Amino acid sequence: MRRPFVMAWLLCGSLDILYAAATSLVAGHGPLAMLRAVASGPFGDAARAWGLAGSVLGLLVHFAIMAAMVAAGFWLARQTPLGEIAPWKAGTLYGLVLYGVMAGVVLHLRFGTEFPSPDKLKLANELFPHVFLVGMPIFYLARRAMNTSPSA
């Protein structure tokens, strides 16, 4: 399962960060500032002023978080009934849970963000990557790995 895990980690991490970069550009912020904001989660607000080093650190933080998300998703796919239902259903549910944990717990406690966002467009913008770029790909790739592994 190591290769499928790495594939899912790199795919979901890349899709999610590209989506975040694109939405930050549309919002007029820019991807490097967005990455420094990611770094500020665990390293404090000073990370927002760390320039390129802060941006690289933010990218590392993002991929570390994604590793945990993919590991949890693969575990759920192998050890719970989620692995037995259609990947789009399991991935949707998992993406909603990921959104709830990220926005409702992590971002709310660290930055005081409103949860859920009262702005319906912002809410959809936040839900989309968790479901379609992270949750669903994880469960599709986990299912594929389970169906092609020697123990399957």
VEXLO-556777 format. One record per residue: residue in one letter; x, y, z of N, C-alpha, C in turn. Coordinates in nm, 4 decimals. Example, Ala and Ser with C-alpha at 12.3 -4.5 7.8 and 13.67 -1.06 7.14 Angstrom:
VEXLO-556777
+------+----------+----------+----------+----------+----------+----------+----------+----------+----------+
: rest :       nx :       ny :       nz :      cax :      cay :      caz :       cx :       cy :       cz :
+------+----------+----------+----------+----------+----------+----------+----------+----------+----------+
:    A :   1.3190 :  -0.5690 :   0.7800 :   1.2300 :  -0.4500 :   0.7800 :   1.3200 :  -0.3300 :   0.7800 :
:    S :   1.2850 :  -0.2250 :   0.7080 :   1.3670 :  -0.1060 :   0.7140 :   1.2900 :   0.0030 :   0.7870 :
+------+----------+----------+----------+----------+----------+----------+----------+----------+----------+
END
This chain:
VEXLO-556777
+------+----------+----------+----------+----------+----------+----------+----------+----------+----------+
: rest :       nx :       ny :       nz :      cax :      cay :      caz :       cx :       cy :       cz :
+------+----------+----------+----------+----------+----------+----------+----------+----------+----------+
:    M :   0.0818 :  -0.1208 :   0.0000 :   0.0000 :   0.0000 :   0.0000 :   0.0859 :   0.1268 :   0.0000 :
:    R :   0.2180 :   0.1129 :   0.0063 :   0.3023 :   0.2322 :   0.0117 :   0.2914 :   0.3146 :  -0.1154 :
:    R :   0.3010 :   0.2503 :  -0.2313 :   0.2942 :   0.3241 :  -0.3584 :   0.1582 :   0.3924 :  -0.3761 :
:    P :   0.0461 :   0.3224 :  -0.3532 :  -0.0837 :   0.3913 :  -0.3651 :  -0.0978 :   0.5070 :  -0.2668 :
:    F :  -0.0434 :   0.4903 :  -0.1462 :  -0.0485 :   0.5988 :  -0.0489 :   0.0268 :   0.7207 :  -0.1014 :
:    V :   0.1475 :   0.6988 :  -0.1503 :   0.2290 :   0.8103 :  -0.2012 :   0.1597 :   0.8755 :  -0.3202 :
:    M :   0.1023 :   0.7951 :  -0.4084 :   0.0301 :   0.8507 :  -0.5237 :  -0.0872 :   0.9367 :  -0.4765 :
:    A :  -0.1651 :   0.8863 :  -0.3809 :  -0.2802 :   0.9618 :  -0.3300 :  -0.2340 :   1.0883 :  -0.2588 :
:    W :  -0.1269 :   1.0777 :  -0.1816 :  -0.0741 :   1.1927 :  -0.1083 :  -0.0302 :   1.3023 :  -0.2048 :
:    L :   0.0465 :   1.2653 :  -0.3057 :   0.0951 :   1.3649 :  -0.4015 :  -0.0188 :   1.4209 :  -0.4875 :
:    L :  -0.1099 :   1.3338 :  -0.5315 :  -0.2218 :   1.3804 :  -0.6144 :  -0.3120 :   1.4750 :  -0.5362 :
:    C :  -0.3604 :   1.4302 :  -0.4204 :  -0.4532 :   1.5129 :  -0.3418 :  -0.3852 :   1.6396 :  -0.2920 :
:    G :  -0.2616 :   1.6268 :  -0.2472 :  -0.1886 :   1.7441 :  -0.2009 :  -0.1695 :   1.8462 :  -0.3110 :
:    S :  -0.1367 :   1.7983 :  -0.4310 :  -0.1157 :   1.8892 :  -0.5443 :  -0.2462 :   1.9531 :  -0.5900 :
:    L :  -0.3510 :   1.8714 :  -0.6036 :  -0.4802 :   1.9269 :  -0.6460 :  -0.5291 :   2.0316 :  -0.5468 :
:    D :  -0.5200 :   2.0001 :  -0.4194 :  -0.5706 :   2.0905 :  -0.3158 :  -0.4910 :   2.2207 :  -0.3116 :
:    I :  -0.3588 :   2.2122 :  -0.3202 :  -0.2797 :   2.3349 :  -0.3107 :  -0.2927 :   2.4179 :  -0.4383 :
:    L :  -0.3086 :   2.3531 :  -0.5528 :  -0.3321 :   2.4287 :  -0.6764 :  -0.4666 :   2.5008 :  -0.6705 :
:    Y :  -0.5671 :   2.4346 :  -0.6158 :  -0.6976 :   2.4985 :  -0.5982 :  -0.6856 :   2.6174 :  -0.5032 :
:    A :  -0.6140 :   2.5982 :  -0.3926 :  -0.5953 :   2.7072 :  -0.2971 :  -0.5190 :   2.8233 :  -0.3602 :
:    A :  -0.4189 :   2.7923 :  -0.4411 :  -0.3417 :   2.8976 :  -0.5086 :  -0.4308 :   2.9746 :  -0.6057 :
:    A :  -0.5117 :   2.9020 :  -0.6817 :  -0.6000 :   2.9674 :  -0.7787 :  -0.7023 :   3.0561 :  -0.7080 :
:    T :  -0.7612 :   3.0057 :  -0.6008 :  -0.8612 :   3.0871 :  -0.5304 :  -0.7957 :   3.2065 :  -0.4609 :
:    S :  -0.6720 :   3.1911 :  -0.4164 :  -0.6049 :   3.3064 :  -0.3553 :  -0.5714 :   3.4116 :  -0.4602 :
:    L :  -0.5373 :   3.3675 :  -0.5815 :  -0.5137 :   3.4636 :  -0.6900 :  -0.6417 :   3.5395 :  -0.7244 :
:    V :  -0.7522 :   3.4661 :  -0.7342 :  -0.8808 :   3.5291 :  -0.7648 :  -0.9183 :   3.6299 :  -0.6558 :
:    A :  -0.8860 :   3.5961 :  -0.5308 :  -0.9176 :   3.6861 :  -0.4197 :  -0.8207 :   3.8033 :  -0.4102 :
:    G :  -0.7150 :   3.8010 :  -0.4933 :  -0.6203 :   3.9110 :  -0.4953 :  -0.5079 :   3.9015 :  -0.3946 :
:    H :  -0.4852 :   3.7818 :  -0.3399 :  -0.3801 :   3.7667 :  -0.2392 :  -0.2507 :   3.7132 :  -0.2983 :
:    G :  -0.2568 :   3.6067 :  -0.3690 :  -0.1372 :   3.5451 :  -0.4243 :  -0.0994 :   3.4195 :  -0.3490 :
:    P :  -0.0447 :   3.3218 :  -0.4214 :  -0.0167 :   3.1915 :  -0.3622 :   0.0942 :   3.1928 :  -0.2560 :
:    L :   0.1941 :   3.2775 :  -0.2708 :   0.3011 :   3.2780 :  -0.1711 :   0.2518 :   3.3289 :  -0.0367 :
:    A :   0.1672 :   3.4309 :  -0.0391 :   0.1075 :   3.4803 :   0.0853 :   0.0157 :   3.3741 :   0.1457 :
:    M :  -0.0578 :   3.3028 :   0.0616 :  -0.1452 :   3.1964 :   0.1094 :  -0.0629 :   3.0882 :   0.1783 :
:    L :   0.0512 :   3.0518 :   0.1201 :   0.1362 :   2.9495 :   0.1813 :   0.1941 :   2.9971 :   0.3141 :
:    R :   0.2288 :   3.1238 :   0.3234 :   0.2771 :   3.1777 :   0.4513 :   0.1656 :   3.1748 :   0.5561 :
:    A :   0.0420 :   3.1968 :   0.5121 :  -0.0718 :   3.1868 :   0.6044 :  -0.0861 :   3.0431 :   0.6553 :
:    V :  -0.0623 :   2.9453 :   0.5672 :  -0.0657 :   2.8046 :   0.6091 :   0.0425 :   2.7809 :   0.7142 :
:    A :   0.1623 :   2.8328 :   0.6901 :   0.2716 :   2.8163 :   0.7858 :   0.2393 :   2.8823 :   0.9192 :
:    S :   0.1610 :   2.9897 :   0.9157 :   0.1296 :   3.0607 :   1.0398 :   0.0399 :   2.9787 :   1.1314 :
:    G :  -0.0273 :   2.8774 :   1.0765 :  -0.1103 :   2.7923 :   1.1620 :  -0.0290 :   2.7333 :   1.2756 :
:    P :   0.0698 :   2.6497 :   1.2456 :   0.1479 :   2.5909 :   1.3543 :   0.2633 :   2.6792 :   1.4054 :
:    F :   0.3114 :   2.7745 :   1.3246 :   0.4313 :   2.8496 :   1.3620 :   0.4038 :   2.9936 :   1.4068 :
:    G :   0.2773 :   3.0316 :   1.4138 :   0.2426 :   3.1641 :   1.4626 :   0.2368 :   3.2684 :   1.3534 :
:    D :   0.1803 :   3.3814 :   1.3872 :   0.1576 :   3.4883 :   1.2901 :   0.2862 :   3.5444 :   1.2314 :
:    A :   0.3977 :   3.5296 :   1.2998 :   0.5254 :   3.5800 :   1.2474 :   0.5616 :   3.5131 :   1.1143 :
:    A :   0.5134 :   3.3912 :   1.0910 :   0.5442 :   3.3197 :   0.9667 :   0.4952 :   3.3945 :   0.8433 :
:    R :   0.3976 :   3.4804 :   0.8599 :   0.3452 :   3.5578 :   0.7469 :   0.4481 :   3.6559 :   0.6919 :
:    A :   0.5525 :   3.6834 :   0.7683 :   0.6567 :   3.7783 :   0.7259 :   0.7879 :   3.7078 :   0.6917 :
:    W :   0.7880 :   3.5787 :   0.6785 :   0.9111 :   3.5030 :   0.6572 :   0.9497 :   3.4892 :   0.5106 :
:    G :   0.8830 :   3.5582 :   0.4223 :   0.9203 :   3.5570 :   0.2809 :   0.9119 :   3.4192 :   0.2187 :
:    L :   1.0050 :   3.3921 :   0.1281 :   1.0043 :   3.2655 :   0.0560 :   1.0189 :   3.1464 :   0.1507 :
:    A :   1.0989 :   3.1614 :   0.2547 :   1.1155 :   3.0524 :   0.3518 :   0.9818 :   3.0184 :   0.4180 :
:    G :   0.9031 :   3.1187 :   0.4500 :   0.7715 :   3.0952 :   0.5083 :   0.6774 :   3.0266 :   0.4105 :
:    S :   0.6900 :   3.0628 :   0.2820 :   0.6071 :   2.9988 :   0.1800 :   0.6437 :   2.8521 :   0.1641 :
:    V :   0.7732 :   2.8227 :   0.1617 :   0.8181 :   2.6831 :   0.1515 :   0.7727 :   2.6054 :   0.2746 :
:    L :   0.7845 :   2.6659 :   0.3915 :   0.7391 :   2.6011 :   0.5147 :   0.5885 :   2.5745 :   0.5085 :
:    G :   0.5119 :   2.6689 :   0.4539 :   0.3682 :   2.6490 :   0.4382 :   0.3364 :   2.5321 :   0.3470 :
:    L :   0.4128 :   2.5177 :   0.2401 :   0.3934 :   2.4039 :   0.1489 :   0.4236 :   2.2726 :   0.2215 :
:    L :   0.5279 :   2.2709 :   0.3018 :   0.5604 :   2.1507 :   0.3799 :   0.4514 :   2.1190 :   0.4815 :
:    V :   0.4000 :   2.2222 :   0.5467 :   0.2899 :   2.2028 :   0.6422 :   0.1686 :   2.1448 :   0.5699 :
:    H :   0.1377 :   2.2016 :   0.4529 :   0.0233 :   2.1526 :   0.3752 :   0.0382 :   2.0038 :   0.3439 :
:    F :   0.1556 :   1.9646 :   0.2949 :   0.1746 :   1.8247 :   0.2578 :   0.1818 :   1.7330 :   0.3805 :
:    A :   0.2245 :   1.7845 :   0.4942 :   0.2215 :   1.7051 :   0.6171 :   0.0769 :   1.6785 :   0.6592 :
:    I :  -0.0052 :   1.7818 :   0.6524 :  -0.1472 :   1.7654 :   0.6848 :  -0.2121 :   1.6679 :   0.5869 :
:    M :  -0.1779 :   1.6811 :   0.4589 :  -0.2361 :   1.5920 :   0.3582 :  -0.1936 :   1.4475 :   0.3820 :
:    A :  -0.0715 :   1.4254 :   0.4271 :  -0.0278 :   1.2890 :   0.4586 :  -0.1167 :   1.2282 :   0.5660 :
:    A :  -0.1504 :   1.3071 :   0.6664 :  -0.2389 :   1.2580 :   0.7718 :  -0.3787 :   1.2295 :   0.7177 :
:    M :  -0.4284 :   1.3174 :   0.6309 :  -0.5618 :   1.2972 :   0.5729 :  -0.5659 :   1.1701 :   0.4879 :
:    V :  -0.4629 :   1.1500 :   0.4075 :  -0.4585 :   1.0314 :   0.3209 :  -0.4415 :   0.9057 :   0.4055 :
:    A :  -0.3547 :   0.9102 :   0.5055 :  -0.3346 :   0.7935 :   0.5920 :  -0.4653 :   0.7551 :   0.6619 :
:    A :  -0.5358 :   0.8539 :   0.7142 :  -0.6631 :   0.8257 :   0.7811 :  -0.7649 :   0.7700 :   0.6818 :
:    G :  -0.7703 :   0.8271 :   0.5618 :  -0.8635 :   0.7789 :   0.4603 :  -0.8337 :   0.6360 :   0.4183 :
:    F :  -0.7068 :   0.6036 :   0.3971 :  -0.6693 :   0.4669 :   0.3598 :  -0.7016 :   0.3696 :   0.4728 :
:    W :  -0.6767 :   0.4119 :   0.5963 :  -0.7098 :   0.3257 :   0.7099 :  -0.8610 :   0.3009 :   0.7137 :
:    L :  -0.9400 :   0.4068 :   0.6985 :  -1.0856 :   0.3919 :   0.6995 :  -1.1325 :   0.3013 :   0.5865 :
:    A :  -1.0708 :   0.3143 :   0.4698 :  -1.1098 :   0.2315 :   0.3551 :  -1.0799 :   0.0839 :   0.3798 :
:    R :  -0.9732 :   0.0555 :   0.4539 :  -0.9349 :  -0.0838 :   0.4787 :  -1.0008 :  -0.1443 :   0.6018 :
:    Q :  -1.0327 :  -0.0608 :   0.7009 :  -1.0727 :  -0.1153 :   0.8307 :  -1.2180 :  -0.0897 :   0.8702 :
:    T :  -1.2914 :  -0.0169 :   0.7892 :  -1.4301 :   0.0157 :   0.8252 :  -1.5217 :  -0.0119 :   0.7064 :
:    P :  -1.6512 :  -0.0087 :   0.7285 :  -1.7452 :  -0.0284 :   0.6176 :  -1.7337 :   0.0773 :   0.5069 :
:    L :  -1.6662 :   0.1895 :   0.5319 :  -1.6491 :   0.2887 :   0.4253 :  -1.5778 :   0.2292 :   0.3047 :
:    G :  -1.4936 :   0.1317 :   0.3277 :  -1.4229 :   0.0676 :   0.2177 :  -1.5109 :  -0.0223 :   0.1328 :
:    E :  -1.6295 :  -0.0493 :   0.1800 :  -1.7197 :  -0.1395 :   0.1089 :  -1.8269 :  -0.0668 :   0.0284 :
:    I :  -1.8377 :   0.0640 :   0.0463 :  -1.9384 :   0.1384 :  -0.0295 :  -1.8723 :   0.2083 :  -0.1474 :
:    A :  -1.9525 :   0.2608 :  -0.2352 :  -1.8999 :   0.3278 :  -0.3549 :  -1.8012 :   0.4372 :  -0.3136 :
:    P :  -1.6853 :   0.4424 :  -0.3800 :  -1.5845 :   0.5421 :  -0.3438 :  -1.6354 :   0.6860 :  -0.3480 :
:    W :  -1.7283 :   0.7161 :  -0.4395 :  -1.7772 :   0.8539 :  -0.4441 :  -1.8592 :   0.8866 :  -0.3193 :
:    K :  -1.9298 :   0.7863 :  -0.2659 :  -2.0071 :   0.8086 :  -0.1437 :  -1.9145 :   0.8204 :  -0.0228 :
:    A :  -1.8212 :   0.7255 :  -0.0117 :  -1.7268 :   0.7296 :   0.1006 :  -1.6420 :   0.8558 :   0.0943 :
:    G :  -1.5969 :   0.8918 :  -0.0247 :  -1.5144 :   1.0104 :  -0.0418 :  -1.5897 :   1.1390 :  -0.0103 :
:    T :  -1.7172 :   1.1424 :  -0.0468 :  -1.7986 :   1.2601 :  -0.0153 :  -1.8139 :   1.2742 :   0.1363 :
:    L :  -1.8487 :   1.1648 :   0.2020 :  -1.8639 :   1.1678 :   0.3474 :  -1.7315 :   1.2067 :   0.4139 :
:    Y :  -1.6234 :   1.1454 :   0.3692 :  -1.4924 :   1.1748 :   0.4283 :  -1.4540 :   1.3205 :   0.4035 :
:    G :  -1.4796 :   1.3711 :   0.2846 :  -1.4497 :   1.5107 :   0.2546 :  -1.5286 :   1.6062 :   0.3430 :
:    L :  -1.6548 :   1.5730 :   0.3685 :  -1.7364 :   1.6566 :   0.4578 :  -1.6809 :   1.6548 :   0.6005 :
:    V :  -1.6376 :   1.5370 :   0.6444 :  -1.5777 :   1.5264 :   0.7778 :  -1.4466 :   1.6053 :   0.7830 :
:    L :  -1.3639 :   1.5916 :   0.6796 :  -1.2384 :   1.6676 :   0.6752 :  -1.2656 :   1.8175 :   0.6819 :
:    Y :  -1.3647 :   1.8623 :   0.6061 :  -1.4008 :   2.0038 :   0.6101 :  -1.4431 :   2.0441 :   0.7510 :
:    G :  -1.5263 :   1.9623 :   0.8138 :  -1.5725 :   1.9927 :   0.9488 :  -1.4581 :   2.0028 :   1.0483 :
:    V :  -1.3638 :   1.9109 :   1.0394 :  -1.2492 :   1.9133 :   1.1302 :  -1.1609 :   2.0342 :   1.1002 :
:    M :  -1.1303 :   2.0560 :   0.9721 :  -1.0399 :   2.1647 :   0.9355 :  -1.1023 :   2.3017 :   0.9660 :
:    A :  -1.2232 :   2.3240 :   0.9164 :  -1.2852 :   2.4560 :   0.9317 :  -1.3508 :   2.4749 :   1.0681 :
:    G :  -1.4134 :   2.3697 :   1.1185 :  -1.4887 :   2.3821 :   1.2422 :  -1.4064 :   2.3677 :   1.3679 :
:    V :  -1.2919 :   2.3017 :   1.3566 :  -1.2072 :   2.2832 :   1.4740 :  -1.0755 :   2.3594 :   1.4572 :
:    V :  -0.9936 :   2.3162 :   1.3609 :  -0.8587 :   2.3718 :   1.3474 :  -0.8607 :   2.5214 :   1.3175 :
:    L :  -0.9242 :   2.5612 :   1.2081 :  -0.9233 :   2.7033 :   1.1703 :  -1.0039 :   2.7892 :   1.2673 :
:    H :  -1.1117 :   2.7333 :   1.3179 :  -1.1932 :   2.8089 :   1.4138 :  -1.1145 :   2.8354 :   1.5421 :
:    L :  -1.0482 :   2.7326 :   1.5941 :  -0.9735 :   2.7512 :   1.7182 :  -0.8482 :   2.8357 :   1.6981 :
:    R :  -0.7791 :   2.8173 :   1.5857 :  -0.6529 :   2.8896 :   1.5643 :  -0.6746 :   3.0341 :   1.5189 :
:    F :  -0.7693 :   3.0535 :   1.4260 :  -0.7865 :   3.1860 :   1.3658 :  -0.9217 :   3.2508 :   1.3967 :
:    G :  -1.0106 :   3.1787 :   1.4636 :  -1.1409 :   3.2348 :   1.4968 :  -1.2351 :   3.2471 :   1.3782 :
:    T :  -1.2128 :   3.1669 :   1.2736 :  -1.2998 :   3.1749 :   1.1562 :  -1.4399 :   3.1264 :   1.1906 :
:    E :  -1.5368 :   3.1825 :   1.1205 :  -1.6761 :   3.1431 :   1.1395 :  -1.6993 :   3.0042 :   1.0815 :
:    F :  -1.7740 :   2.9223 :   1.1543 :  -1.8064 :   2.7883 :   1.1050 :  -1.9524 :   2.7578 :   1.1333 :
:    P :  -2.0229 :   2.7108 :   1.0332 :  -1.9864 :   2.7171 :   0.8916 :  -1.9989 :   2.8602 :   0.8413 :
:    S :  -1.9357 :   2.8852 :   0.7312 :  -1.9407 :   3.0197 :   0.6748 :  -2.0849 :   3.0549 :   0.6388 :
:    P :  -2.1321 :   3.1720 :   0.6806 :  -2.2684 :   3.2118 :   0.6437 :  -2.2806 :   3.2483 :   0.4958 :
:    D :  -2.1693 :   3.2756 :   0.4317 :  -2.1662 :   3.3072 :   0.2892 :  -2.1705 :   3.1764 :   0.2100 :
:    K :  -2.2805 :   3.1521 :   0.1416 :  -2.3015 :   3.0244 :   0.0714 :  -2.1949 :   2.9980 :  -0.0366 :
:    L :  -2.1526 :   3.1011 :  -0.1076 :  -2.0501 :   3.0843 :  -0.2099 :  -1.9164 :   3.0477 :  -0.1458 :
:    K :  -1.8825 :   3.1142 :  -0.0365 :  -1.7582 :   3.0823 :   0.0341 :  -1.7634 :   2.9404 :   0.0897 :
:    L :  -1.8776 :   2.9016 :   0.1432 :  -1.8951 :   2.7663 :   0.1956 :  -1.8741 :   2.6627 :   0.0859 :
:    A :  -1.9351 :   2.6842 :  -0.0301 :  -1.9176 :   2.5913 :  -0.1424 :  -1.7716 :   2.5870 :  -0.1871 :
:    N :  -1.7080 :   2.7022 :  -0.1895 :  -1.5671 :   2.7122 :  -0.2273 :  -1.4779 :   2.6356 :  -0.1295 :
:    E :  -1.5159 :   2.6321 :  -0.0030 :  -1.4389 :   2.5596 :   0.0977 :  -1.4688 :   2.4100 :   0.0960 :
:    L :  -1.5933 :   2.3737 :   0.0678 :  -1.6306 :   2.2321 :   0.0649 :  -1.5764 :   2.1600 :  -0.0580 :
:    F :  -1.5772 :   2.2266 :  -0.1722 :  -1.5398 :   2.1625 :  -0.2984 :  -1.4072 :   2.0864 :  -0.2913 :
:    P :  -1.2971 :   2.1486 :  -0.2496 :  -1.1708 :   2.0737 :  -0.2531 :  -1.1679 :   1.9570 :  -0.1547 :
:    H :  -1.2320 :   1.9730 :  -0.0393 :  -1.2307 :   1.8642 :   0.0576 :  -1.3024 :   1.7404 :   0.0037 :
:    V :  -1.4091 :   1.7617 :  -0.0690 :  -1.4861 :   1.6493 :  -0.1219 :  -1.4276 :   1.5982 :  -0.2535 :
:    F :  -1.4121 :   1.6870 :  -0.3519 :  -1.3775 :   1.6439 :  -0.4873 :  -1.2284 :   1.6295 :  -0.5138 :
:    L :  -1.1448 :   1.7000 :  -0.4412 :  -1.0010 :   1.6948 :  -0.4674 :  -0.9254 :   1.6135 :  -0.3628 :
:    V :  -0.9917 :   1.5826 :  -0.2521 :  -0.9253 :   1.5063 :  -0.1462 :  -1.0044 :   1.3787 :  -0.1141 :
:    G :  -1.1259 :   1.3925 :  -0.0648 :  -1.2027 :   1.2756 :  -0.0207 :  -1.2250 :   1.1710 :  -0.1288 :
:    M :  -1.2816 :   1.2131 :  -0.2403 :  -1.3106 :   1.1163 :  -0.3473 :  -1.1844 :   1.0513 :  -0.4043 :
:    P :  -1.0808 :   1.1278 :  -0.4383 :  -0.9602 :   1.0615 :  -0.4897 :  -0.8998 :   0.9620 :  -0.3909 :
:    I :  -0.9023 :   0.9954 :  -0.2623 :  -0.8472 :   0.9025 :  -0.1629 :  -0.9207 :   0.7693 :  -0.1693 :
:    F :  -1.0531 :   0.7733 :  -0.1706 :  -1.1283 :   0.6477 :  -0.1681 :  -1.1244 :   0.5738 :  -0.3020 :
:    Y :  -1.1149 :   0.6459 :  -0.4129 :  -1.0958 :   0.5774 :  -0.5413 :  -0.9605 :   0.5070 :  -0.5454 :
:    L :  -0.8571 :   0.5746 :  -0.5011 :  -0.7233 :   0.5151 :  -0.5047 :  -0.7087 :   0.4044 :  -0.4009 :
:    A :  -0.7701 :   0.4205 :  -0.2857 :  -0.7655 :   0.3147 :  -0.1849 :  -0.8385 :   0.1905 :  -0.2349 :
:    R :  -0.9532 :   0.2099 :  -0.2964 :  -1.0290 :   0.0962 :  -0.3505 :  -0.9483 :   0.0252 :  -0.4584 :
:    R :  -0.8884 :   0.1032 :  -0.5462 :  -0.8057 :   0.0446 :  -0.6524 :  -0.6894 :  -0.0350 :  -0.5926 :
:    A :  -0.6265 :   0.0199 :  -0.4901 :  -0.5146 :  -0.0505 :  -0.4262 :  -0.5608 :  -0.1789 :  -0.3586 :
:    M :  -0.6775 :  -0.1754 :  -0.2952 :  -0.7274 :  -0.2949 :  -0.2276 :  -0.7660 :  -0.4018 :  -0.3290 :
:    N :  -0.8159 :  -0.3611 :  -0.4446 :  -0.8578 :  -0.4584 :  -0.5467 :  -0.7405 :  -0.5167 :  -0.6233 :
:    T :  -0.6252 :  -0.4503 :  -0.6196 :  -0.5094 :  -0.5016 :  -0.6944 :  -0.4006 :  -0.5576 :  -0.6045 :
:    S :  -0.4185 :  -0.5480 :  -0.4717 :  -0.3154 :  -0.5981 :  -0.3813 :  -0.3230 :  -0.7497 :  -0.3733 :
:    P :  -0.2098 :  -0.8155 :  -0.3457 :  -0.2075 :  -0.9620 :  -0.3385 :  -0.3005 :  -1.0193 :  -0.2328 :
:    S :  -0.3288 :  -0.9440 :  -0.1265 :  -0.4149 :  -0.9947 :  -0.0202 :  -0.5634 :  -0.9770 :  -0.0504 :
:    A :  -0.5964 :  -0.9074 :  -0.1601 :  -0.7370 :  -0.8813 :  -0.1927 :  -0.8043 :  -1.0031 :  -0.2512 :
+------+----------+----------+----------+----------+----------+----------+----------+----------+----------+
END
